[in-house]
Structures are given as C-alpha cells and as structure tokens.
Amino acid sequence: MTKVSPTAVIDGIGTSLPPRVLSNEDVRRRGVLDTTDEWIRSRTGILRRRAADDHTSTGDLAVAAGRAAQASARARADLVLVATTTPDRRCPATAPEVAHRLGLDTVPAFDLAAVCSGFVYGVTVATALVRTGVCARPLVIGAEKYSSIIDPLDRDTAVIFGDGAAAVLLRAGDRAEPGAVAAVDWGSDGGGSDLIAIAAGGCRQPDTSRRLCREDRYFRMSGREVYGQAVRRMTESSLAVLGRAGWRPDTVGAFIGHQANQRILDSVADRVGITRRYRFGNIRDVGNTAAASIPLALADTARRTLVRPGTRTLLTAFGGGLTWGSLAMSWPSALPWAHDPEPRTTHTTTHPARRRKQPWKVSTTTS
C-alpha cells in the first residue's frame, strides 16, 4: 500500500472582529474625503469595515482569535506565528506575549511580516514545520489594526482598510484528509518595495524628532501600479500552485483571494478560470484586513456552510514587499467555527493569566 505523505491539516479556526462598524459615509465624513458611497462600492466592493478602539491592540485581537481557534479544535497549540503589519511594538515581537496570554507556557512564538500575504506565508512556514516534525500543532494568526497606520485624509487607503484577526490551528495529517494543504507557492520582488510602504519609523528614516512630513508617517500605496502587480502575481501564483497540486482550474470548487479589491479578485479568478459560483469572500462587510483577510473570509464561508468538506480549494494573496503566495488545499471538515467578539485588552489592572474565562460563542454574522 502506498504511504500518503504527511502535511498540515486545518483543525480549527477562530475570528475576532471589533464591534465598531464604519460605513463608507462614516469614513468619508471623518476625513472630509472627496468621494461618495457609490464610488467606493463601485471601485472596491466595500460597504463597511470594522475599527478597533484606542484601547484595543493588534495583540488583543490576535489573542481573541487564537483563543477561539483552539476552542474550535479543542486542542492547544505548540507554536504561535502572528502575521501582522501592525505589531503592538517595534520590539519585541507580538507573538510571544500572545502565546503567554493564551496560557501556552514556553512554546516558540514569532512574528512574520509579509503585509497582505502574511497569512499565506504563515501557513506555508507552518506546513513546512509540520512536515519536518518540528511542531505538531502550530497556531497561525493573521491580526491587524490598520486604523493605527492609515491616514484618514488619504482617499486611496482610508476607504479600503479595516481591523480584525483570524487564526487557524493546524495539525499533522495526510493529504487525503479534508483541510489538508496539498501544495504551496510563494515569491517576492523587492524592486517594488516602495509601492506599498510606510516610509518613516524604521532605521532608514527613524523620525525621532517627528519632523518628517505627514505622508511619510502613514501607510501609503500606489494604487494603479499595485492593481496591475496584484492581478499578475496572484494569477501566476495560482496557476503555479495548481500545477504543483496536479489540479486543473475547472476542478477547483472554492476560491478565496486576499480581500483587497473586488475588481482585483474577479480579474484573477477570470484569468485562472474559476467560475463565479465558486468565488467566496467578505470584502463587502470587513474591507481589506491585510494578513487577516483570507482566514476571515475562510471562516465566514465555512460558517455559512457554502462549501462541502474535501472540496478542492485555492487561496491566493498579494502584499507589500512585494510579496505573494498561494495555497492549494481541500476544504476543512465541518467544525465549530468560533468567534470571540470581545477581545480582552491589556489595559487593565487584572493580570491576563488571571482573567475570568468567557464562554465560547459561535459566530452568527461578520457584518
């Protein structure tokens, strides 16, 4: 009998979305932007997004999503990977504190910075660690508080991004199981690093005196160039990963792309050959949540039971760096997809490890 190669399998998923909802009109009024609700909808597909309050950090959202994912799988992680563009601090990484607050003792934990490709990069790394026996149950969390780096006066970014987190708990399994990662593809092109960037704040432009121009302190994106790069890179990566999995595009029954822009998603799906009935996402309700976008869309689609377990699934993303990546996997088995709507902040006199545990709640909506 032929032995099936081991791989990583999604065993649980959890999400955390801030309760505050911002409509397109809310965003327009806040920044006095020269735009309309109709323009934003037609150009991006976004109607609303979530925004965390001043006392909620990326780490708080990550802890809530990680807690929910472990509850979904009814298992504990032995490694924590946090994919984020908005870490709680420049130093140290956010992941070790997230692991501590989850009560995971001294498990290895680290951050991964690949902007909107972060979740795909994270699952790719975690899958390799599972396949080589380095860990058995890695927790991959995509968590972002983009409201902390977006200029409310910038129409190109203020109308697009939102806050949120989602996590998957992986386990070792075989390729024949629902939820198994079949193939991966990833890449980068640093020649385009200035297309999506925050110019100041790093060692190249430390901005210690806060004298640099306003634009350099916020997240900026060259929309037209990014659009073309995103469509090209995600299309090429999708076709590459399908080739490695040995799948024809017409055998894919679920497609989830990074929720950046609905027109980009449709262009990629058209070029790859994915029909509309097999395209899923939630950009309409949560906007672009960067590293959290694919797992949030995955959880939302699973909650609505729109895809049968075992269905061939394609995930693809593109982000700053420039970075991109794709995963070919089978749709996971039906699980209690957990949602934690109330992330506990660290701004409290109660030590995180001593807080009273809250009952798990199953997500009923992401809007």
PyMOL commands that set and color helices and strands:
alter all, ss='L'
color gray80, all
select helices_A, chain A and resi 24-31+37-44+58-73+95-101+115-131+146-148+155-158+190-195+214-217+223-245+249-251+262-272+276-278+283-286+290-303+352-354
alter helices_A, ss='H'
color red, helices_A
select strands_A, chain A and resi 6-16+21-23+48-50+79-83+109-112+138-145+163-174+181-188+196-197+220-221+254-257+312-319+323-330+338-339+361-362
alter strands_A, ss='S'
color yellow, strands_A
deselect
rebuild
show_as cartoon
